[in-house]
Amino acid sequence: MSARAAGAALLLLAAAVCGAGALELVQLSSSNFEHETQAATGQTTGRWCVLFVEQAAAGAEGAEAAWDTLAAEVEEMEVERQAVFAKVDVSTNPELARRFAISQHPAAILFRDRAMYRLPAPLPADEDEARHLAMDFLAAGGASTPGTAAPAGATGDAAAAALEAAAAAARRLAAALGETDAVLRATGWAAAAVGLVILTLASYLGVHLNFNAAEPRTQAAPATAPAAAPAAIATADGGSAKADGTAGGKGPGKDGGGAAKERAD
């Protein structure tokens, strides 16, 4: 396999790996530009033909349509015309416009062999004209314009992408921790409520059991016959009766004897 054919195969593989597939236009932004194109860091992902367009600029629709067509036809092109076709919306990525000194829209840059080659700007507003211009430029390898080294970003796109990824991960972690904290708080309150109920029941049961243990146990006295009259009373009554009997026996006799003695006198 020739070096050019190998480069073309790598180019198509890069397009698929970048998530756009061979038939779609790759969308680039400040966060992924360097990671995808490696414009200033080696260009191991192949040749890139990047369209810089502002939505409100004249000719934007024709250039975008041309790049969409080029991306769809890339597999059918001659090897020398193949590239990964991509687009940057400079209205939402002004730092990329400053980095590559884009002053006219639409504009296009070919990135290859660690250098960049500018297509004549602005690109034609007509879709077919813009497409043919790009294909001829790619076939010549950008030889019609001098190549220059691709400038690095102000802080480096790779670093910016890494920082953005770290910030996104931190946001996801904070959200997860927030949900976990809410669950833990709710669980803690529920556990506290259950514990309070258990302590209340245990306290009540403990007091009740202690009260029952301290309460004296009594037995009912067995039923008995009516108590007899006290002996003193019986004795007193008997004595009274005896005294009366004595008085009844002796008294009258004594009284009678006295009366008889009085009559005899």
PyRosetta script that sets phi, psi and omega in degrees:
from pyrosetta import init, pose_from_sequence

init()
pose = pose_from_sequence("MSARAAGAALLLLAAAVCGAGALELVQLSSSNFEHETQAATGQTTGRWCVLFVEQAAAGAEGAEAAWDTLAAEVEEMEVERQAVFAKVDVSTNPELARRFAISQHPAAILFRDRAMYRLPAPLPADEDEARHLAMDFLAAGGASTPGTAAPAGATGDAAAAALEAAAAAARRLAAALGETDAVLRATGWAAAAVGLVILTLASYLGVHLNFNAAEPRTQAAPATAPAAAPAAIATADGGSAKADGTAGGKGPGKDGGGAAKERAD")
pose.set_psi(1, 132.0)
pose.set_omega(1, -179.5)
pose.set_phi(2, -71.2)
pose.set_psi(2, 163.2)
pose.set_omega(2, 179.3)
pose.set_phi(3, -63.6)
pose.set_psi(3, -36.6)
pose.set_omega(3, -179.6)
pose.set_phi(4, -68.6)
pose.set_psi(4, -41.7)
pose.set_omega(4, 178.6)
pose.set_phi(5, -65.5)
pose.set_psi(5, -39.6)
pose.set_omega(5, 177.6)
pose.set_phi(6, -63.2)
pose.set_psi(6, -38.7)
pose.set_omega(6, 178.1)
pose.set_phi(7, -65.2)
pose.set_psi(7, -37.9)
pose.set_omega(7, 178.6)
pose.set_phi(8, -65.7)
pose.set_psi(8, -42.6)
pose.set_omega(8, 178.4)
pose.set_phi(9, -62.2)
pose.set_psi(9, -40.8)
pose.set_omega(9, 177.8)
pose.set_phi(10, -64.7)
pose.set_psi(10, -35.4)
pose.set_omega(10, 179.5)
pose.set_phi(11, -63.2)
pose.set_psi(11, -46.6)
pose.set_omega(11, 179.7)
pose.set_phi(12, -66.7)
pose.set_psi(12, -37.6)
pose.set_omega(12, 177.2)
pose.set_phi(13, -63.7)
pose.set_psi(13, -39.5)
pose.set_omega(13, 179.1)
pose.set_phi(14, -62.7)
pose.set_psi(14, -40.1)
pose.set_omega(14, 179.4)
pose.set_phi(15, -61.9)
pose.set_psi(15, -39.9)
pose.set_omega(15, 179.4)
pose.set_phi(16, -69.4)
pose.set_psi(16, -41.8)
pose.set_omega(16, -178.2)
pose.set_phi(17, -66.0)
pose.set_psi(17, -32.8)
pose.set_omega(17, -177.7)
pose.set_phi(18, -72.4)
pose.set_psi(18, -2.2)
pose.set_omega(18, 173.3)
pose.set_phi(19, 94.2)
pose.set_psi(19, -3.2)
pose.set_omega(19, -177.8)
pose.set_phi(20, -96.7)
pose.set_psi(20, -18.6)
pose.set_omega(20, -175.1)
pose.set_phi(21, 74.2)
pose.set_psi(21, 174.2)
pose.set_omega(21, -176.8)
pose.set_phi(22, -77.3)
pose.set_psi(22, -14.4)
pose.set_omega(22, -172.8)
pose.set_phi(23, -114.1)
pose.set_psi(23, 15.9)
pose.set_omega(23, -179.1)
pose.set_phi(24, -129.9)
pose.set_psi(24, 151.6)
pose.set_omega(24, 178.4)
pose.set_phi(25, -80.5)
pose.set_psi(25, 128.7)
pose.set_omega(25, -179.0)
pose.set_phi(26, -78.7)
pose.set_psi(26, 130.2)
pose.set_omega(26, 177.9)
pose.set_phi(27, -93.4)
pose.set_psi(27, 119.7)
pose.set_omega(27, -179.7)
pose.set_phi(28, -109.5)
pose.set_psi(28, 149.8)
pose.set_omega(28, 178.1)
pose.set_phi(29, -143.5)
pose.set_psi(29, -179.9)
pose.set_omega(29, -179.6)
pose.set_phi(30, -62.6)
pose.set_psi(30, -29.3)
pose.set_omega(30, -175.5)
pose.set_phi(31, -80.8)
pose.set_psi(31, -21.6)
pose.set_omega(31, -176.5)
pose.set_phi(32, -125.4)
pose.set_psi(32, 1.4)
pose.set_omega(32, -173.7)
pose.set_phi(33, -59.6)
pose.set_psi(33, -54.3)
pose.set_omega(33, -176.4)
pose.set_phi(34, -69.8)
pose.set_psi(34, -35.8)
pose.set_omega(34, 179.6)
pose.set_phi(35, -62.0)
pose.set_psi(35, -38.5)
pose.set_omega(35, -177.4)
pose.set_phi(36, -82.5)
pose.set_psi(36, -50.9)
pose.set_omega(36, -173.0)
pose.set_phi(37, -85.1)
pose.set_psi(37, -28.8)
pose.set_omega(37, -172.8)
pose.set_phi(38, 51.6)
pose.set_psi(38, 39.8)
pose.set_omega(38, -175.4)
pose.set_phi(39, -57.7)
pose.set_psi(39, -38.2)
pose.set_omega(39, -178.5)
pose.set_phi(40, -111.5)
pose.set_psi(40, 6.6)
pose.set_omega(40, -174.6)
pose.set_phi(41, -130.3)
pose.set_psi(41, 32.9)
pose.set_omega(41, 171.6)
pose.set_phi(42, 123.0)
pose.set_psi(42, -29.9)
pose.set_omega(42, -179.8)
pose.set_phi(43, 52.1)
pose.set_psi(43, 49.0)
pose.set_omega(43, 178.2)
pose.set_phi(44, -82.4)
pose.set_psi(44, -4.3)
pose.set_omega(44, -179.6)
pose.set_phi(45, -95.5)
pose.set_psi(45, 8.4)
pose.set_omega(45, 174.8)
pose.set_phi(46, 99.2)
pose.set_psi(46, -168.1)
pose.set_omega(46, -178.4)
pose.set_phi(47, -83.4)
pose.set_psi(47, 141.1)
pose.set_omega(47, 178.7)
pose.set_phi(48, -127.4)
pose.set_psi(48, 132.2)
pose.set_omega(48, 174.2)
pose.set_phi(49, -113.8)
pose.set_psi(49, 104.7)
pose.set_omega(49, -169.5)
pose.set_phi(50, -106.9)
pose.set_psi(50, 129.1)
pose.set_omega(50, 176.8)
pose.set_phi(51, -95.4)
pose.set_psi(51, 127.8)
pose.set_omega(51, 175.2)
pose.set_phi(52, -106.9)
pose.set_psi(52, 115.3)
pose.set_omega(52, -173.6)
pose.set_phi(53, -136.8)
pose.set_psi(53, 146.4)
pose.set_omega(53, 173.1)
pose.set_phi(54, -112.3)
pose.set_psi(54, 128.8)
pose.set_omega(54, -171.3)
pose.set_phi(55, -56.2)
pose.set_psi(55, -35.9)
pose.set_omega(55, -176.4)
pose.set_phi(56, -84.8)
pose.set_psi(56, -7.2)
pose.set_omega(56, -175.9)
pose.set_phi(57, -76.5)
pose.set_psi(57, 150.5)
pose.set_omega(57, 178.0)
pose.set_phi(58, -67.3)
pose.set_psi(58, 139.6)
pose.set_omega(58, 179.6)
pose.set_phi(59, 84.8)
pose.set_psi(59, 0.5)
pose.set_omega(59, -177.3)
pose.set_phi(60, -64.6)
pose.set_psi(60, -41.8)
pose.set_omega(60, -176.5)
pose.set_phi(61, -65.8)
pose.set_psi(61, -42.7)
pose.set_omega(61, -179.7)
pose.set_phi(62, -64.7)
pose.set_psi(62, -41.2)
pose.set_omega(62, 179.9)
pose.set_phi(63, -67.3)
pose.set_psi(63, -42.1)
pose.set_omega(63, 179.5)
pose.set_phi(64, -63.5)
pose.set_psi(64, -42.3)
pose.set_omega(64, 177.9)
pose.set_phi(65, -63.0)
pose.set_psi(65, -39.0)
pose.set_omega(65, 178.5)
pose.set_phi(66, -63.4)
pose.set_psi(66, -42.9)
pose.set_omega(66, -179.4)
pose.set_phi(67, -69.9)
pose.set_psi(67, -34.4)
pose.set_omega(67, 174.7)
pose.set_phi(68, -61.1)
pose.set_psi(68, -42.7)
pose.set_omega(68, 179.7)
pose.set_phi(69, -66.6)
pose.set_psi(69, -42.8)
pose.set_omega(69, 179.1)
pose.set_phi(70, -61.7)
pose.set_psi(70, -40.8)
pose.set_omega(70, 178.8)
pose.set_phi(71, -64.5)
pose.set_psi(71, -36.8)
pose.set_omega(71, -179.6)
pose.set_phi(72, -72.7)
pose.set_psi(72, -27.1)
pose.set_omega(72, -176.3)
pose.set_phi(73, -99.1)
pose.set_psi(73, 4.9)
pose.set_omega(73, -171.1)
pose.set_phi(74, -60.5)
pose.set_psi(74, -34.2)
pose.set_omega(74, -178.6)
pose.set_phi(75, -69.5)
pose.set_psi(75, -22.5)
pose.set_omega(75, -177.3)
pose.set_phi(76, -95.8)
pose.set_psi(76, -3.4)
pose.set_omega(76, -177.7)
pose.set_phi(77, -79.7)
pose.set_psi(77, 160.2)
pose.set_omega(77, 170.2)
pose.set_phi(78, -64.6)
pose.set_psi(78, 153.5)
pose.set_omega(78, -175.7)
pose.set_phi(79, -53.8)
pose.set_psi(79, -41.0)
pose.set_omega(79, -175.3)
pose.set_phi(80, -69.0)
pose.set_psi(80, -15.6)
pose.set_omega(80, 179.3)
pose.set_phi(81, -99.1)
pose.set_psi(81, -4.5)
pose.set_omega(81, -175.3)
pose.set_phi(82, -79.0)
pose.set_psi(82, 143.7)
pose.set_omega(82, 178.6)
pose.set_phi(83, -166.0)
pose.set_psi(83, 167.9)
pose.set_omega(83, 172.2)
pose.set_phi(84, -88.4)
pose.set_psi(84, 117.9)
pose.set_omega(84, -178.6)
pose.set_phi(85, -91.9)
pose.set_psi(85, 131.2)
pose.set_omega(85, -175.2)
pose.set_phi(86, -142.3)
pose.set_psi(86, 166.3)
pose.set_omega(86, -177.5)
pose.set_phi(87, -136.7)
pose.set_psi(87, 143.4)
pose.set_omega(87, 173.4)
pose.set_phi(88, -123.7)
pose.set_psi(88, 126.5)
pose.set_omega(88, 174.3)
pose.set_phi(89, -89.0)
pose.set_psi(89, 105.6)
pose.set_omega(89, -174.8)
pose.set_phi(90, -73.0)
pose.set_psi(90, -16.7)
pose.set_omega(90, 178.0)
pose.set_phi(91, -68.6)
pose.set_psi(91, -26.7)
pose.set_omega(91, 177.3)
pose.set_phi(92, -107.8)
pose.set_psi(92, -5.9)
pose.set_omega(92, 178.1)
pose.set_phi(93, -132.7)
pose.set_psi(93, 61.8)
pose.set_omega(93, -176.0)
pose.set_phi(94, -64.5)
pose.set_psi(94, -24.7)
pose.set_omega(94, 179.4)
pose.set_phi(95, -65.7)
pose.set_psi(95, -31.7)
pose.set_omega(95, 176.3)
pose.set_phi(96, -71.5)
pose.set_psi(96, -35.3)
pose.set_omega(96, 175.9)
pose.set_phi(97, -64.2)
pose.set_psi(97, -39.6)
pose.set_omega(97, 177.6)
pose.set_phi(98, -69.1)
pose.set_psi(98, -41.5)
pose.set_omega(98, -177.8)
pose.set_phi(99, -59.4)
pose.set_psi(99, -41.5)
pose.set_omega(99, -176.2)
pose.set_phi(100, -103.8)
pose.set_psi(100, 13.3)
pose.set_omega(100, 174.4)
pose.set_phi(101, 53.5)
pose.set_psi(101, 51.1)
pose.set_omega(101, 178.6)
pose.set_phi(102, -85.1)
pose.set_psi(102, 112.1)
pose.set_omega(102, -178.6)
pose.set_phi(103, -112.8)
pose.set_psi(103, -17.4)
pose.set_omega(103, 178.3)
pose.set_phi(104, -124.5)
pose.set_psi(104, 145.4)
pose.set_omega(104, -179.1)
pose.set_phi(105, -127.8)
pose.set_psi(105, 144.2)
pose.set_omega(105, -8.7)
pose.set_phi(106, -76.9)
pose.set_psi(106, 151.7)
pose.set_omega(106, 178.8)
pose.set_phi(107, -133.5)
pose.set_psi(107, 159.7)
pose.set_omega(107, -179.8)
pose.set_phi(108, -142.9)
pose.set_psi(108, 147.1)
pose.set_omega(108, 179.7)
pose.set_phi(109, -133.3)
pose.set_psi(109, 134.3)
pose.set_omega(109, 173.3)
pose.set_phi(110, -96.5)
pose.set_psi(110, 122.7)
pose.set_omega(110, 176.9)
pose.set_phi(111, -104.5)
pose.set_psi(111, 119.0)
pose.set_omega(111, 176.6)
pose.set_phi(112, -155.1)
pose.set_psi(112, 149.2)
pose.set_omega(112, 174.6)
pose.set_phi(113, 49.4)
pose.set_psi(113, 43.7)
pose.set_omega(113, 176.7)
pose.set_phi(114, 61.6)
pose.set_psi(114, 27.5)
pose.set_omega(114, 176.3)
pose.set_phi(115, -141.7)
pose.set_psi(115, 167.8)
pose.set_omega(115, 178.6)
pose.set_phi(116, -128.9)
pose.set_psi(116, 145.6)
pose.set_omega(116, -175.9)
pose.set_phi(117, -130.2)
pose.set_psi(117, 124.0)
pose.set_omega(117, -175.5)
pose.set_phi(118, -89.5)
pose.set_psi(118, 132.0)
pose.set_omega(118, 171.0)
pose.set_phi(119, -76.0)
pose.set_psi(119, 153.0)
pose.set_omega(119, 178.1)
pose.set_phi(120, -56.7)
pose.set_psi(120, 130.3)
pose.set_omega(120, -176.7)
pose.set_phi(121, -119.0)
pose.set_psi(121, 149.1)
pose.set_omega(121, -2.7)
pose.set_phi(122, -77.7)
pose.set_psi(122, 157.1)
pose.set_omega(122, 179.2)
pose.set_phi(123, -69.2)
pose.set_psi(123, 155.3)
pose.set_omega(123, 178.1)
pose.set_phi(124, -60.3)
pose.set_psi(124, 145.1)
pose.set_omega(124, 179.1)
pose.set_phi(125, -73.9)
pose.set_psi(125, -23.5)
pose.set_omega(125, 179.6)
pose.set_phi(126, -76.9)
pose.set_psi(126, 134.9)
pose.set_omega(126, -176.3)
pose.set_phi(127, -61.7)
pose.set_psi(127, -47.8)
pose.set_omega(127, -177.3)
pose.set_phi(128, -65.0)
pose.set_psi(128, -40.9)
pose.set_omega(128, 179.9)
pose.set_phi(129, -64.0)
pose.set_psi(129, -43.5)
pose.set_omega(129, 179.8)
pose.set_phi(130, -64.4)
pose.set_psi(130, -38.3)
pose.set_omega(130, -179.0)
pose.set_phi(131, -67.3)
pose.set_psi(131, -45.5)
pose.set_omega(131, -179.2)
pose.set_phi(132, -66.0)
pose.set_psi(132, -38.3)
pose.set_omega(132, 178.0)
pose.set_phi(133, -60.7)
pose.set_psi(133, -44.1)
pose.set_omega(133, -179.9)
pose.set_phi(134, -65.4)
pose.set_psi(134, -41.4)
pose.set_omega(134, -178.5)
pose.set_phi(135, -66.1)
pose.set_psi(135, -41.3)
pose.set_omega(135, 178.7)
pose.set_phi(136, -66.5)
pose.set_psi(136, -38.7)
pose.set_omega(136, -179.8)
pose.set_phi(137, -64.6)
pose.set_psi(137, -42.3)
pose.set_omega(137, 178.8)
pose.set_phi(138, -66.1)
pose.set_psi(138, -39.1)
pose.set_omega(138, -179.5)
pose.set_phi(139, -62.4)
pose.set_psi(139, -34.1)
pose.set_omega(139, 179.1)
pose.set_phi(140, -86.0)
pose.set_psi(140, -2.7)
pose.set_omega(140, 179.9)
pose.set_phi(141, 67.5)
pose.set_psi(141, 21.9)
pose.set_omega(141, -179.5)
pose.set_phi(142, 77.2)
pose.set_psi(142, 16.5)
pose.set_omega(142, -175.7)
pose.set_phi(143, -66.8)
pose.set_psi(143, -17.7)
pose.set_omega(143, -178.5)
pose.set_phi(144, -74.0)
pose.set_psi(144, -12.9)
pose.set_omega(144, 178.1)
pose.set_phi(145, -130.6)
pose.set_psi(145, 150.0)
pose.set_omega(145, 180.0)
pose.set_phi(146, -71.2)
pose.set_psi(146, 141.4)
pose.set_omega(146, 177.5)
pose.set_phi(147, -87.2)
pose.set_psi(147, 145.8)
pose.set_omega(147, 177.3)
pose.set_phi(148, -131.7)
pose.set_psi(148, 158.4)
pose.set_omega(148, 179.0)
pose.set_phi(149, -68.3)
pose.set_psi(149, 139.1)
pose.set_omega(149, 178.7)
pose.set_phi(150, -72.0)
pose.set_psi(150, 125.6)
pose.set_omega(150, -179.2)
pose.set_phi(151, -72.8)
pose.set_psi(151, 145.6)
pose.set_omega(151, 174.7)
pose.set_phi(152, -77.6)
pose.set_psi(152, 158.3)
pose.set_omega(152, 177.9)
pose.set_phi(153, -66.7)
pose.set_psi(153, 166.0)
pose.set_omega(153, -179.1)
pose.set_phi(154, -57.0)
pose.set_psi(154, -41.0)
pose.set_omega(154, 177.5)
pose.set_phi(155, -118.1)
pose.set_psi(155, 0.1)
pose.set_omega(155, -177.4)
pose.set_phi(156, 91.5)
pose.set_psi(156, 119.0)
pose.set_omega(156, -179.6)
pose.set_phi(157, -62.5)
pose.set_psi(157, -35.7)
pose.set_omega(157, -179.8)
pose.set_phi(158, -63.2)
pose.set_psi(158, -42.3)
pose.set_omega(158, 178.6)
pose.set_phi(159, -65.6)
pose.set_psi(159, -40.7)
pose.set_omega(159, 179.2)
pose.set_phi(160, -63.3)
pose.set_psi(160, -41.8)
pose.set_omega(160, 178.3)
pose.set_phi(161, -64.0)
pose.set_psi(161, -40.8)
pose.set_omega(161, 179.1)
pose.set_phi(162, -63.8)
pose.set_psi(162, -41.5)
pose.set_omega(162, 178.7)
pose.set_phi(163, -65.0)
pose.set_psi(163, -41.2)
pose.set_omega(163, 178.7)
pose.set_phi(164, -64.0)
pose.set_psi(164, -42.0)
pose.set_omega(164, 177.9)
pose.set_phi(165, -63.9)
pose.set_psi(165, -40.6)
pose.set_omega(165, 178.8)
pose.set_phi(166, -65.4)
pose.set_psi(166, -40.2)
pose.set_omega(166, 178.6)
pose.set_phi(167, -64.6)
pose.set_psi(167, -41.5)
pose.set_omega(167, 178.5)
pose.set_phi(168, -63.2)
pose.set_psi(168, -42.0)
pose.set_omega(168, 178.1)
pose.set_phi(169, -63.4)
pose.set_psi(169, -39.3)
pose.set_omega(169, 178.9)
pose.set_phi(170, -65.1)
pose.set_psi(170, -39.1)
pose.set_omega(170, 178.0)
pose.set_phi(171, -64.8)
pose.set_psi(171, -42.2)
pose.set_omega(171, 178.5)
pose.set_phi(172, -64.3)
pose.set_psi(172, -40.9)
pose.set_omega(172, 178.9)
pose.set_phi(173, -64.2)
pose.set_psi(173, -42.2)
pose.set_omega(173, 179.5)
pose.set_phi(174, -63.1)
pose.set_psi(174, -40.5)
pose.set_omega(174, 178.6)
pose.set_phi(175, -64.5)
pose.set_psi(175, -42.8)
pose.set_omega(175, 178.9)
pose.set_phi(176, -63.5)
pose.set_psi(176, -42.4)
pose.set_omega(176, 179.3)
pose.set_phi(177, -66.4)
pose.set_psi(177, -36.2)
pose.set_omega(177, 177.9)
pose.set_phi(178, -63.1)
pose.set_psi(178, -43.7)
pose.set_omega(178, 177.7)
pose.set_phi(179, -64.6)
pose.set_psi(179, -41.2)
pose.set_omega(179, 179.0)
pose.set_phi(180, -64.0)
pose.set_psi(180, -40.4)
pose.set_omega(180, -179.7)
pose.set_phi(181, -64.3)
pose.set_psi(181, -40.7)
pose.set_omega(181, 178.7)
pose.set_phi(182, -63.2)
pose.set_psi(182, -41.5)
pose.set_omega(182, 178.9)
pose.set_phi(183, -64.1)
pose.set_psi(183, -42.7)
pose.set_omega(183, -179.9)
pose.set_phi(184, -64.4)
pose.set_psi(184, -40.5)
pose.set_omega(184, 178.7)
pose.set_phi(185, -63.2)
pose.set_psi(185, -45.4)
pose.set_omega(185, 179.3)
pose.set_phi(186, -62.2)
pose.set_psi(186, -43.1)
pose.set_omega(186, 178.4)
pose.set_phi(187, -63.6)
pose.set_psi(187, -39.2)
pose.set_omega(187, 179.3)
pose.set_phi(188, -63.7)
pose.set_psi(188, -43.6)
pose.set_omega(188, 177.9)
pose.set_phi(189, -64.3)
pose.set_psi(189, -40.9)
pose.set_omega(189, 178.8)
pose.set_phi(190, -63.8)
pose.set_psi(190, -42.7)
pose.set_omega(190, 179.2)
pose.set_phi(191, -64.2)
pose.set_psi(191, -39.1)
pose.set_omega(191, 178.7)
pose.set_phi(192, -64.3)
pose.set_psi(192, -41.2)
pose.set_omega(192, 179.6)
pose.set_phi(193, -64.3)
pose.set_psi(193, -44.1)
pose.set_omega(193, 178.3)
pose.set_phi(194, -62.8)
pose.set_psi(194, -41.9)
pose.set_omega(194, 179.1)
pose.set_phi(195, -62.9)
pose.set_psi(195, -39.3)
pose.set_omega(195, 178.1)
pose.set_phi(196, -63.9)
pose.set_psi(196, -41.5)
pose.set_omega(196, 178.0)
pose.set_phi(197, -63.1)
pose.set_psi(197, -42.9)
pose.set_omega(197, 180.0)
pose.set_phi(198, -63.5)
pose.set_psi(198, -44.2)
pose.set_omega(198, 179.0)
pose.set_phi(199, -63.4)
pose.set_psi(199, -39.9)
pose.set_omega(199, 178.7)
pose.set_phi(200, -62.8)
pose.set_psi(200, -45.9)
pose.set_omega(200, 179.1)
pose.set_phi(201, -64.5)
pose.set_psi(201, -41.4)
pose.set_omega(201, 179.8)
pose.set_phi(202, -64.7)
pose.set_psi(202, -39.5)
pose.set_omega(202, 178.9)
pose.set_phi(203, -65.3)
pose.set_psi(203, -43.9)
pose.set_omega(203, -180.0)
pose.set_phi(204, -63.7)
pose.set_psi(204, -46.4)
pose.set_omega(204, -179.5)
pose.set_phi(205, -64.4)
pose.set_psi(205, -37.9)
pose.set_omega(205, 179.7)
pose.set_phi(206, -64.9)
pose.set_psi(206, -44.6)
pose.set_omega(206, 178.1)
pose.set_phi(207, -63.8)
pose.set_psi(207, -42.5)
pose.set_omega(207, -179.0)
pose.set_phi(208, -63.6)
pose.set_psi(208, -42.7)
pose.set_omega(208, -179.7)
pose.set_phi(209, -67.6)
pose.set_psi(209, -40.1)
pose.set_omega(209, 178.3)
pose.set_phi(210, -65.0)
pose.set_psi(210, -38.2)
pose.set_omega(210, 178.6)
pose.set_phi(211, -64.3)
pose.set_psi(211, -43.5)
pose.set_omega(211, 178.7)
pose.set_phi(212, -65.8)
pose.set_psi(212, -34.4)
pose.set_omega(212, 179.8)
pose.set_phi(213, -70.4)
pose.set_psi(213, -34.0)
pose.set_omega(213, -178.3)
pose.set_phi(214, -81.6)
pose.set_psi(214, -19.7)
pose.set_omega(214, -177.7)
pose.set_phi(215, -70.2)
pose.set_psi(215, 125.0)
pose.set_omega(215, -178.8)
pose.set_phi(216, -66.7)
pose.set_psi(216, 145.9)
pose.set_omega(216, 178.8)
pose.set_phi(217, -99.1)
pose.set_psi(217, 124.4)
pose.set_omega(217, -179.4)
pose.set_phi(218, -116.2)
pose.set_psi(218, 151.6)
pose.set_omega(218, 177.2)
pose.set_phi(219, -116.3)
pose.set_psi(219, 140.7)
pose.set_omega(219, 179.2)
pose.set_phi(220, -68.6)
pose.set_psi(220, 137.3)
pose.set_omega(220, 178.3)
pose.set_phi(221, -68.0)
pose.set_psi(221, 140.3)
pose.set_omega(221, 179.7)
pose.set_phi(222, -66.6)
pose.set_psi(222, 148.0)
pose.set_omega(222, -179.6)
pose.set_phi(223, -68.5)
pose.set_psi(223, 135.0)
pose.set_omega(223, 179.6)
pose.set_phi(224, -127.8)
pose.set_psi(224, 165.1)
pose.set_omega(224, 177.9)
pose.set_phi(225, -68.8)
pose.set_psi(225, 160.0)
pose.set_omega(225, 178.3)
pose.set_phi(226, -57.3)
pose.set_psi(226, 139.1)
pose.set_omega(226, -177.8)
pose.set_phi(227, -66.1)
pose.set_psi(227, 142.9)
pose.set_omega(227, 178.4)
pose.set_phi(228, -70.5)
pose.set_psi(228, 160.2)
pose.set_omega(228, 179.5)
pose.set_phi(229, -63.6)
pose.set_psi(229, 140.5)
pose.set_omega(229, 179.5)
pose.set_phi(230, -52.8)
pose.set_psi(230, 143.9)
pose.set_omega(230, -177.3)
pose.set_phi(231, -61.0)
pose.set_psi(231, -34.4)
pose.set_omega(231, -178.2)
pose.set_phi(232, -63.5)
pose.set_psi(232, -41.4)
pose.set_omega(232, -179.4)
pose.set_phi(233, -66.9)
pose.set_psi(233, -45.7)
pose.set_omega(233, 179.2)
pose.set_phi(234, -59.9)
pose.set_psi(234, -42.4)
pose.set_omega(234, -179.3)
pose.set_phi(235, -64.9)
pose.set_psi(235, -40.3)
pose.set_omega(235, 179.4)
pose.set_phi(236, -65.1)
pose.set_psi(236, -42.1)
pose.set_omega(236, 179.2)
pose.set_phi(237, -65.5)
pose.set_psi(237, -41.2)
pose.set_omega(237, -179.7)
pose.set_phi(238, -64.4)
pose.set_psi(238, -42.8)
pose.set_omega(238, 178.7)
pose.set_phi(239, -61.5)
pose.set_psi(239, -41.3)
pose.set_omega(239, 179.6)
pose.set_phi(240, -61.9)
pose.set_psi(240, -43.8)
pose.set_omega(240, -179.7)
pose.set_phi(241, -65.2)
pose.set_psi(241, -38.0)
pose.set_omega(241, -179.8)
pose.set_phi(242, -68.1)
pose.set_psi(242, -37.4)
pose.set_omega(242, 179.6)
pose.set_phi(243, -67.7)
pose.set_psi(243, -40.1)
pose.set_omega(243, 178.7)
pose.set_phi(244, -65.1)
pose.set_psi(244, -39.8)
pose.set_omega(244, 179.8)
pose.set_phi(245, -64.4)
pose.set_psi(245, -39.2)
pose.set_omega(245, 179.6)
pose.set_phi(246, -66.8)
pose.set_psi(246, -41.5)
pose.set_omega(246, 179.1)
pose.set_phi(247, -67.5)
pose.set_psi(247, -36.4)
pose.set_omega(247, -178.9)
pose.set_phi(248, -69.7)
pose.set_psi(248, -32.9)
pose.set_omega(248, -178.0)
pose.set_phi(249, -85.4)
pose.set_psi(249, -44.1)
pose.set_omega(249, -174.9)
pose.set_phi(250, -87.4)
pose.set_psi(250, -35.5)
pose.set_omega(250, -173.5)
pose.set_phi(251, -62.7)
pose.set_psi(251, -56.3)
pose.set_omega(251, -179.3)
pose.set_phi(252, -60.2)
pose.set_psi(252, -37.0)
pose.set_omega(252, -179.2)
pose.set_phi(253, -64.8)
pose.set_psi(253, -41.3)
pose.set_omega(253, 179.6)
pose.set_phi(254, -65.6)
pose.set_psi(254, -42.0)
pose.set_omega(254, 179.5)
pose.set_phi(255, -67.4)
pose.set_psi(255, -36.9)
pose.set_omega(255, 179.8)
pose.set_phi(256, -66.5)
pose.set_psi(256, -41.1)
pose.set_omega(256, 179.3)
pose.set_phi(257, -62.5)
pose.set_psi(257, -38.7)
pose.set_omega(257, 178.7)
pose.set_phi(258, -66.0)
pose.set_psi(258, -39.8)
pose.set_omega(258, -179.0)
pose.set_phi(259, -68.1)
pose.set_psi(259, -39.2)
pose.set_omega(259, -179.9)
pose.set_phi(260, -67.7)
pose.set_psi(260, -40.2)
pose.set_omega(260, 179.6)
pose.set_phi(261, -63.6)
pose.set_psi(261, -39.2)
pose.set_omega(261, 178.9)
pose.set_phi(262, -63.4)
pose.set_psi(262, -37.0)
pose.set_omega(262, 179.7)
pose.set_phi(263, -70.6)
pose.set_psi(263, -36.5)
pose.set_omega(263, 179.7)
pose.set_phi(264, -64.2)
pose.set_psi(264, -35.5)
pose.set_omega(264, 178.1)
pose.set_phi(265, -70.3)
pose.dump_pdb("model.pdb")
